[in-house]
Amino acid sequence: MVFEVHQIEGFDIDKRMFSRDVKIDVDENGYSGRFLYEGATIQSHEHPTVQEVIADIVRRLHKKGFTELRTRINFREDRYLAEREPWIDYPNAA
């Protein structure tokens, strides 16, 4: 069941700007997320919080060479939130 949808944007490995959704699912084991980009899927591990799921996906994207990433929540269940929520910036991986 999709619990939240977060927007993630930044630059891909070819330095092209992108903006995609991260869909956060919830079940009895916790939260997990998935990100789709140009035919590739990045799936997080299960975590006790949504913030840990987002951080997991950001780490995986950084490892693949994505840079200048930022996220914000767009939807929680059926409720639109994006224009009221701040962006969260993630420093580039060292």
KOLMAR-191685 format. One record per atom (N, C-alpha, C, CB): residue in one letter; x, y, z. Coordinates in steps of 0.02 Angstrom, whole numbers, padded with zeros to 5 digits, always signed. Glycine has a CB too. Example, Ala and Ser with C-alpha at 12.3 -4.5 7.8 and 13.67 -1.06 7.14 Angstrom:
REM KOLMAR-191685
a+00660-00284+00390a+00615-00225+00390a+00660-00165+00390a+00565-00224+00452s+00642-00112+00354s+00684-00053+00357s+00645+00002+00394s+00704-00030+00286
***
This chain:
REM KOLMAR-191685
m+00042-00059+00000m+00000+00000+00000m+00044+00062+00000m-00048+00000+00061v+00033+00108-00047v+00073+00169-00050v+00049+00215+00006v+00068+00204-00120f+00095+00231+00051f+00079+00273+00109f+00095+00347+00094f+00118+00250+00171e+00154+00358+00065e+00175+00427+00048e+00209+00426-00020e+00223+00457+00102v+00209+00484-00052v+00247+00495-00113v+00291+00556-00101v+00201+00505-00176h+00357+00545-00109h+00405+00599-00102h+00433+00616-00170h+00462+00580-00052q+00449+00678-00181q+00482+00700-00242q+00556+00704-00228q+00454+00769-00267i+00596+00677-00274i+00668+00683-00269i+00694+00713-00334i+00702+00614-00255e+00739+00761-00327e+00768+00791-00386e+00842+00804-00376e+00732+00855-00405g+00876+00813-00430g+00948+00825-00429g+00976+00814-00498g+00983+00779-00378f+01038+00787-00501f+01071+00775-00564f+01092+00702-00568f+01133+00821-00572d+01081+00671-00627d+01098+00601-00636d+01172+00595-00654d+01055+00570-00691i+01195+00535-00670i+01266+00524-00682i+01291+00559-00745i+01279+00450-00688d+01246+00578-00790d+01264+00616-00850d+01255+00691-00841d+01223+00592-00910k+01245+00713-00778k+01236+00783-00759k+01172+00813-00787k+01295+00824-00783r+01122+00771-00801r+01056+00795-00823r+01012+00803-00762r+01024+00746-00874m+00976+00858-00759m+00929+00869-00704m+00871+00820-00710m+00904+00943-00702f+00848+00793-00653f+00791+00748-00653f+00746+00764-00594f+00814+00674-00651s+00684+00743-00599s+00636+00747-00544s+00591+00686-00550s+00595+00815-00546r+00589+00645-00497r+00549+00584-00497r+00517+00574-00429r+00592+00523-00515d+00471+00527-00426d+00438+00509-00364d+00474+00451-00330d+00364+00491-00377v+00472+00452-00264v+00491+00395-00223v+00426+00373-00189v+00549+00412-00171k+00404+00313-00204k+00342+00288-00173k+00360+00249-00111k+00303+00243-00223i+00329+00269-00056i+00340+00238+00009i+00282+00191+00025i+00349+00292+00064d+00299+00128+00035d+00249+00078+00054d+00254+00064+00128d+00258+00013+00012v+00198+00043+00157v+00197+00025+00228v+00162-00043+00235v+00161+00080+00271d+00190-00083+00280d+00157-00146+00298d+00175-00161+00371d+00178-00205+00251e+00159-00222+00393e+00171-00238+00464e+00245-00239+00483e+00140-00305+00480n+00290-00241+00434n+00362-00243+00447n+00395-00174+00446n+00396-00288+00397g+00358-00122+00428g+00386-00055+00424g+00376-00024+00356g+00460-00057+00441y+00422+00021+00339y+00417+00060+00277y+00472+00038+00228y+00423+00135+00292s+00456+00043+00164s+00506+00032+00112s+00489+00080+00055s+00507-00043+00087g+00538+00091+00012g+00528+00138-00043g+00556+00113-00108g+00558+00205-00026r+00530+00140-00163r+00556+00123-00228r+00559+00185-00272r+00514+00068-00262f+00611+00187-00312f+00626+00243-00357f+00639+00214-00426f+00687+00285-00331l+00606+00242-00476l+00614+00219-00545l+00645+00275-00586l+00546+00197-00576y+00696+00258-00625y+00728+00308-00668y+00758+00273-00729y+00783+00347-00630e+00733+00291-00787e+00758+00265-00851e+00766+00189-00851e+00824+00298-00867g+00715+00155-00829g+00715+00082-00831g+00748+00049-00771g+00748+00060-00891a+00781+00087-00729a+00813+00059-00669a+00768+00070-00609a+00883+00090-00658t+00767+00021-00564t+00729+00027-00502t+00777+00023-00443t+00675-00029-00496i+00770+00069-00397i+00807+00065-00334i+00755+00053-00279i+00849+00131-00321q+00764-00001-00243q+00719-00021-00189q+00757-00016-00124q+00692-00094-00200s+00727+00017-00075s+00759+00022-00009s+00748-00042+00030s+00732+00082+00031h+00786-00049+00083h+00771-00100+00133h+00712-00076+00174h+00833-00115+00178e+00683-00120+00215e+00630-00099+00260e+00661-00062+00319e+00588-00160+00285h+00628-00009+00341h+00652+00033+00396h+00593+00051+00441h+00686+00096+00369p+00608+00070+00504p+00554+00089+00550p+00525+00158+00536p+00579+00086+00620t+00561+00201+00498t+00535+00268+00483t+00541+00284+00409t+00571+00320+00525v+00499+00330+00387v+00502+00354+00317v+00568+00390+00305v+00441+00400+00302q+00591+00429+00353q+00654+00466+00345q+00712+00419+00331q+00668+00508+00407e+00713+00361+00363e+00767+00313+00352e+00761+00283+00281e+00764+00258+00405v+00701+00274+00257v+00691+00248+00189v+00719+00298+00139v+00616+00235+00176i+00701+00361+00147i+00725+00413+00101i+00802+00417+00103i+00694+00482+00118a+00830+00415+00163a+00903+00418+00170a+00935+00357+00136a+00923+00420+00244d+00905+00299+00140d+00930+00238+00108d+00931+00248+00032d+00886+00177+00127i+00877+00273+00003i+00874+00284-00069i+00925+00337-00091i+00803+00305-00091v+00930+00391-00052v+00979+00443-00069v+01050+00413-00068v+00974+00502-00018r+01067+00373-00018r+01133+00341-00015r+01146+00299-00077r+01140+00297+00049r+01096+00261-00097r+01103+00218-00155r+01113+00259-00219r+01042+00172-00163l+01077+00315-00224l+01085+00359-00282l+01154+00392-00282l+01030+00413-00284h+01176+00414-00224h+01243+00444-00220h+01296+00393-00243h+01258+00466-00147k+01289+00330-00222k+01337+00278-00242k+01338+00268-00317k+01320+00212-00207k+01282+00281-00350k+01278+00274-00423k+01301+00337-00460k+01207+00257-00444g+01318+00391-00422g+01344+00451-00454g+01294+00508-00460g+01369+00435-00520f+01235+00501-00431f+01186+00556-00431f+01209+00610-00381f+01114+00530-00413t+01197+00673-00397t+01221+00728-00355t+01167+00780-00343t+01282+00761-00387e+01181+00824-00294e+01138+00881-00277e+01065+00860-00267e+01142+00934-00332l+01056+00808-00228l+00990+00780-00217l+00952+00818-00163l+00995+00707-00197r+00887+00824-00174r+00843+00852-00123r+00775+00818-00129r+00836+00930-00131t+00739+00816-00073t+00674+00783-00072t+00623+00825-00034t+00679+00713-00040r+00560+00811-00047r+00506+00836-00006r+00446+00790-00016r+00487+00911-00025i+00403+00790+00033i+00343+00748+00029i+00293+00783-00016i+00313+00735+00100n+00262+00745-00061n+00208+00771-00103n+00139+00749-00080n+00219+00751-00175f+00134+00685-00060f+00069+00657-00039f+00079+00612+00021f+00036+00617-00096r+00032+00615+00067r+00025+00566+00121r-00045+00537+00112r+00036+00597+00194e-00047+00473+00095e-00109+00440+00075e-00139+00482+00018e-00159+00433+00135d-00199+00510+00025d-00229+00548-00029d-00222+00624-00020d-00303+00531-00034r-00185+00645+00030r-00180+00716+00046r-00119+00747+00013r-00177+00726+00122y-00130+00801-00025y-00075+00838-00059y-00042+00885-00009y-00102+00877-00121l+00025+00881-00004l+00061+00920+00046l+00117+00963+00018l+00089+00874+00098a+00139+00952-00042a+00203+00977-00068a+00213+01052-00058a+00208+00961-00140e+00166+01092-00074e+00178+01165-00071e+00186+01191+00000e+00121+01201-00104r+00168+01151+00049r+00176+01171+00119r+00238+01141+00152r+00115+01151+00159e+00269+01094+00118e+00325+01058+00148e+00392+01084+00121e+00319+00983+00135p+00442+01089+00164p+00508+01114+00142p+00547+01059+00106p+00548+01139+00202w+00593+01081+00063w+00641+01035+00032w+00693+01016+00084w+00673+01068-00031i+00717+00955+00079i+00773+00931+00120i+00831+00916+00072i+00753+00867+00164d+00887+00950+00084d+00946+00941+00041d+00991+00887+00071d+00985+01008+00034y+01022+00849+00026y+01068+00796+00047y+01136+00811+00016y+01043+00725+00024p+01187+00821+00058p+01254+00836+00033p+01279+00779-00012p+01303+00848+00091n+01318+00797-00062n+01347+00746-00106n+01392+00699-00066n+01386+00779-00163a+01392+00637-00088a+01434+00587-00055a+01508+00605-00064a+01420+00516-00083a+01546+00590-00014a+01618+00606-00017a+01656+00555-00057a+01647+00612+00052
***
